[in-house]
């Protein structure tokens, strides 16, 4: 998986929302080294014309972009953010 672009930015946002940097680092390392999930890069060939109508603020731009990009590639954006229409909400244990 590449380390730049909107997807990396979104992953960083999700990690930063975790209780501590140590917890986020442990989770990310486990995801990257584990065999339970396979990460694949998706070419980003979309421009601003693909932003969905529900995007109303600058903070929603990356979310909207990623939802539409995933949809165009027959994928679904998975996130911890319950405010993203059309994304799969990753269940959490709290």
Secondary structure by P-SEA (a helix, b strand, c coil): cccccaaaaaaaaaaaacccaaaaaaaaaaaaacccbbbbbbbccccccccccccccccaaaaaaaaaaaaaacbbbbcccccccccccccccc
